[in-house]
Amino acid sequence: MPEPTPSPVALLRAHSRHAPWNARGLAAHVTALVDAAGIRPTNASARVSPSARSVRFYVANGLLDRPEGAGTAATYNYRHLLQLLAIKIRQREGSTLEGIKREMKEITGDALERRVAASLAPALGAHADLAVRDTDDDRSASWRRVPVADGIEIHVRDDAPAARDEALVAMREAVRAALGRADIR
């Protein structure tokens, strides 16, 4: 008899094993999940992927809990992942930051987790069953290499939720777009 499929909440919780993150790592993890879920943005601000700077902005404005530590030593945990995912999902659904801030103050951790898991359910299904079974001691050594530009490639572990073809294309295109920006050449 086949194993039962884990619930979206269980699949989302599997991402906690990647914690703690720095601000940049948290932003990248959220971007990969939201893009892989295929949630279409309703406005220009919702299209923007979170950055380390936006993570700090959300903390300063009370949308995200304060991280452990400060400055470059600040670390973010699973609760921060849920909060940032909720912010980006709600933005893509058309909510304002002020409205999201009010919602975040009223929602419990369990309800937040369920809401985020329900929104990301399509993205959580891909390879997530493998991620749930993996432990830090028994990780797959198989990686996907995604060429971006001359001398630049992205490496994604095969069992990571971000290893979906749609997520890899989104990441590749986001890096290519960033490379075209004059301020980072």
C-alpha positions as a LaTeX table, in Angstrom:
\begin{tabular}{lrrr}
\hline
Residue & $x$ (\AA) & $y$ (\AA) & $z$ (\AA) \\
\hline
Met1 & 0.00 & 0.00 & 0.00 \\
Pro2 & 1.47 & 3.42 & $-0.93$ \\
Glu3 & 2.48 & 5.85 & 1.79 \\
Pro4 & $-0.09$ & 8.56 & 2.47 \\
Thr5 & 0.80 & 11.93 & 1.00 \\
Pro6 & 1.94 & 14.35 & 3.72 \\
Ser7 & $-0.31$ & 17.35 & 4.34 \\
Pro8 & 0.71 & 20.78 & 3.01 \\
Val9 & 1.43 & 21.84 & 6.61 \\
Ala10 & 3.81 & 18.90 & 7.10 \\
Leu11 & 5.49 & 19.67 & 3.78 \\
Leu12 & 5.87 & 23.32 & 4.77 \\
Arg13 & 7.33 & 22.34 & 8.14 \\
Ala14 & 10.01 & 20.37 & 6.30 \\
His15 & 11.47 & 23.75 & 5.31 \\
Ser16 & 12.28 & 24.47 & 8.96 \\
Arg17 & 15.30 & 22.19 & 8.63 \\
His18 & 16.90 & 24.87 & 6.45 \\
Ala19 & 16.74 & 27.38 & 9.33 \\
Pro20 & 18.34 & 29.47 & 10.58 \\
Trp21 & 18.73 & 31.88 & 7.70 \\
Asn22 & 20.39 & 35.23 & 7.32 \\
Ala23 & 18.21 & 37.94 & 5.74 \\
Arg24 & 19.40 & 37.15 & 2.21 \\
Gly25 & 18.87 & 33.39 & 2.64 \\
Leu26 & 15.38 & 33.90 & 4.06 \\
Ala27 & 14.47 & 36.17 & 1.14 \\
Ala28 & 15.79 & 33.66 & $-1.41$ \\
His29 & 13.92 & 30.76 & 0.20 \\
Val30 & 10.65 & 32.73 & 0.18 \\
Thr31 & 11.15 & 33.82 & $-3.42$ \\
Ala32 & 11.67 & 30.24 & $-4.59$ \\
Leu33 & 8.55 & 28.98 & $-2.79$ \\
Val34 & 6.25 & 31.79 & $-3.86$ \\
Asp35 & 7.44 & 31.67 & $-7.47$ \\
Ala36 & 7.11 & 27.88 & $-7.58$ \\
Ala37 & 3.52 & 28.15 & $-6.30$ \\
Gly38 & 2.67 & 30.19 & $-9.38$ \\
Ile39 & 0.77 & 32.87 & $-7.46$ \\
Arg40 & 0.28 & 35.66 & $-9.98$ \\
Pro41 & 0.96 & 39.18 & $-8.67$ \\
Thr42 & $-1.79$ & 41.78 & $-8.96$ \\
Asn43 & 0.48 & 44.85 & $-8.94$ \\
Ala44 & 4.08 & 45.94 & $-9.46$ \\
Ser45 & 5.06 & 45.96 & $-5.77$ \\
Ala46 & 3.83 & 42.39 & $-5.40$ \\
Arg47 & 6.05 & 41.28 & $-8.29$ \\
Val48 & 9.18 & 42.32 & $-6.44$ \\
Ser49 & 10.98 & 39.42 & $-4.82$ \\
Pro50 & 11.92 & 40.06 & $-1.21$ \\
Ser51 & 15.52 & 41.11 & $-0.58$ \\
Ala52 & 17.61 & 41.34 & 2.56 \\
Arg53 & 16.78 & 45.03 & 2.59 \\
Ser54 & 13.03 & 44.39 & 2.42 \\
Val55 & 13.34 & 41.82 & 5.23 \\
Arg56 & 14.94 & 44.51 & 7.42 \\
Phe57 & 12.21 & 46.98 & 6.32 \\
Tyr58 & 9.48 & 44.54 & 7.36 \\
Val59 & 11.16 & 44.03 & 10.75 \\
Ala60 & 11.51 & 47.79 & 11.29 \\
Asn61 & 7.83 & 48.30 & 10.42 \\
Gly62 & 6.48 & 45.51 & 12.62 \\
Leu63 & 5.46 & 43.08 & 9.89 \\
Leu64 & 8.16 & 40.53 & 10.83 \\
Asp65 & 9.25 & 39.60 & 14.35 \\
Arg66 & 12.72 & 40.78 & 15.34 \\
Pro67 & 15.45 & 38.25 & 14.47 \\
Glu68 & 17.87 & 36.66 & 16.89 \\
Gly69 & 21.02 & 38.78 & 16.98 \\
Ala70 & 21.63 & 42.05 & 15.20 \\
Gly71 & 23.28 & 43.38 & 12.06 \\
Thr72 & 25.01 & 40.80 & 9.92 \\
Ala73 & 24.74 & 38.26 & 12.75 \\
Ala74 & 20.92 & 38.40 & 12.71 \\
Thr75 & 19.28 & 35.02 & 12.11 \\
Tyr76 & 15.73 & 34.19 & 11.11 \\
Asn77 & 13.77 & 31.06 & 11.97 \\
Tyr78 & 10.71 & 29.16 & 10.75 \\
Arg79 & 8.29 & 31.74 & 12.22 \\
His80 & 10.01 & 34.44 & 10.14 \\
Leu81 & 9.71 & 32.21 & 7.06 \\
Leu82 & 5.96 & 31.91 & 7.64 \\
Gln83 & 5.59 & 35.64 & 8.20 \\
Leu84 & 7.54 & 36.62 & 5.08 \\
Leu85 & 5.68 & 34.04 & 2.98 \\
Ala86 & 2.37 & 35.43 & 4.25 \\
Ile87 & 3.45 & 38.99 & 3.41 \\
Lys88 & 4.46 & 38.11 & $-0.15$ \\
Ile89 & 1.39 & 35.93 & $-0.74$ \\
Arg90 & $-0.98$ & 38.62 & 0.55 \\
Gln91 & 0.81 & 41.29 & $-1.51$ \\
Arg92 & 0.39 & 39.16 & $-4.61$ \\
Glu93 & $-3.30$ & 38.85 & $-3.75$ \\
Gly94 & $-3.56$ & 42.64 & $-3.70$ \\
Ser95 & $-3.35$ & 43.50 & 0.01 \\
Thr96 & $-1.53$ & 46.60 & 1.23 \\
Leu97 & 1.27 & 46.43 & 3.79 \\
Glu98 & $-0.94$ & 48.26 & 6.30 \\
Gly99 & $-3.68$ & 45.66 & 5.86 \\
Ile100 & $-1.17$ & 42.83 & 6.11 \\
Lys101 & 0.27 & 44.34 & 9.29 \\
Arg102 & $-3.20$ & 44.35 & 10.89 \\
Glu103 & $-3.77$ & 40.72 & 9.83 \\
Met104 & $-0.38$ & 39.61 & 11.16 \\
Lys105 & $-1.14$ & 41.04 & 14.62 \\
Glu106 & $-4.41$ & 39.11 & 14.81 \\
Ile107 & $-3.33$ & 35.69 & 13.51 \\
Thr108 & $-1.92$ & 32.88 & 15.64 \\
Gly109 & 1.11 & 30.85 & 14.58 \\
Asp110 & $-0.98$ & 27.76 & 13.75 \\
Ala111 & $-3.46$ & 29.73 & 11.66 \\
Leu112 & $-0.61$ & 31.51 & 9.87 \\
Glu113 & 1.04 & 28.18 & 9.08 \\
Arg114 & $-2.22$ & 26.69 & 7.75 \\
Arg115 & $-2.94$ & 29.75 & 5.59 \\
Val116 & 0.55 & 29.76 & 4.08 \\
Ala117 & 0.51 & 25.98 & 3.52 \\
Ala118 & $-2.85$ & 26.18 & 1.74 \\
Ser119 & $-1.58$ & 28.96 & $-0.55$ \\
Leu120 & 1.63 & 27.10 & $-1.36$ \\
Ala121 & 0.16 & 23.59 & $-1.61$ \\
Pro122 & 0.98 & 23.17 & $-5.35$ \\
Ala123 & 4.63 & 24.15 & $-4.80$ \\
Leu124 & 5.03 & 22.06 & $-1.67$ \\
Gly125 & 4.09 & 18.83 & $-3.43$ \\
Ala126 & 7.09 & 18.69 & $-5.77$ \\
His127 & 9.90 & 16.64 & $-4.24$ \\
Ala128 & 8.66 & 17.68 & $-0.81$ \\
Asp129 & 7.96 & 14.08 & 0.18 \\
Leu130 & 11.68 & 13.43 & $-0.19$ \\
Ala131 & 12.54 & 16.55 & 1.78 \\
Val132 & 10.32 & 15.44 & 4.66 \\
Arg133 & 12.12 & 12.09 & 4.90 \\
Asp134 & 15.60 & 13.58 & 4.63 \\
Thr135 & 17.52 & 14.43 & 7.74 \\
Asp136 & 20.50 & 16.68 & 8.04 \\
Asp137 & 22.68 & 13.56 & 8.35 \\
Asp138 & 21.24 & 11.84 & 5.27 \\
Arg139 & 21.00 & 14.42 & 2.50 \\
Ser140 & 21.07 & 13.53 & $-1.15$ \\
Ala141 & 24.32 & 14.45 & $-2.84$ \\
Ser142 & 22.59 & 14.98 & $-6.18$ \\
Trp143 & 22.48 & 18.59 & $-7.38$ \\
Arg144 & 21.06 & 20.35 & $-10.43$ \\
Arg145 & 23.22 & 22.89 & $-12.21$ \\
Val146 & 21.38 & 25.70 & $-13.96$ \\
Pro147 & 23.49 & 27.83 & $-16.32$ \\
Val148 & 22.60 & 31.52 & $-16.02$ \\
Ala149 & 25.27 & 33.42 & $-17.95$ \\
Asp150 & 28.92 & 33.07 & $-18.84$ \\
Gly151 & 30.66 & 31.93 & $-15.64$ \\
Ile152 & 27.46 & 31.93 & $-13.55$ \\
Glu153 & 25.28 & 29.02 & $-12.56$ \\
Ile154 & 22.78 & 28.15 & $-9.86$ \\
His155 & 23.14 & 24.92 & $-7.87$ \\
Val156 & 19.99 & 23.40 & $-6.39$ \\
Arg157 & 19.85 & 20.10 & $-4.51$ \\
Asp158 & 17.51 & 17.70 & $-6.37$ \\
Asp159 & 15.36 & 17.04 & $-3.31$ \\
Ala160 & 14.78 & 20.74 & $-2.55$ \\
Pro161 & 11.31 & 22.15 & $-3.29$ \\
Ala162 & 13.04 & 24.81 & $-5.41$ \\
Ala163 & 14.27 & 22.07 & $-7.78$ \\
Arg164 & 10.98 & 22.17 & $-9.72$ \\
Asp165 & 11.47 & 23.18 & $-13.33$ \\
Glu166 & 9.22 & 26.24 & $-12.92$ \\
Ala167 & 11.18 & 27.43 & $-9.87$ \\
Leu168 & 14.53 & 26.89 & $-11.59$ \\
Val169 & 13.42 & 28.92 & $-14.60$ \\
Ala170 & 12.11 & 31.70 & $-12.31$ \\
Met171 & 15.40 & 31.79 & $-10.37$ \\
Arg172 & 17.48 & 31.79 & $-13.55$ \\
Glu173 & 15.45 & 34.64 & $-15.03$ \\
Ala174 & 15.59 & 36.63 & $-11.77$ \\
Val175 & 19.40 & 36.34 & $-11.70$ \\
Arg176 & 19.61 & 37.30 & $-15.37$ \\
Ala177 & 17.40 & 40.34 & $-14.70$ \\
Ala178 & 19.56 & 41.32 & $-11.72$ \\
Leu179 & 22.70 & 41.03 & $-13.85$ \\
Gly180 & 21.23 & 43.55 & $-16.25$ \\
Arg181 & 20.90 & 46.17 & $-13.52$ \\
Ala182 & 23.58 & 48.85 & $-13.77$ \\
Asp183 & 23.91 & 49.15 & $-9.97$ \\
Ile184 & 25.21 & 45.57 & $-9.58$ \\
Arg185 & 27.37 & 45.07 & $-12.66$ \\
\hline
\end{tabular}
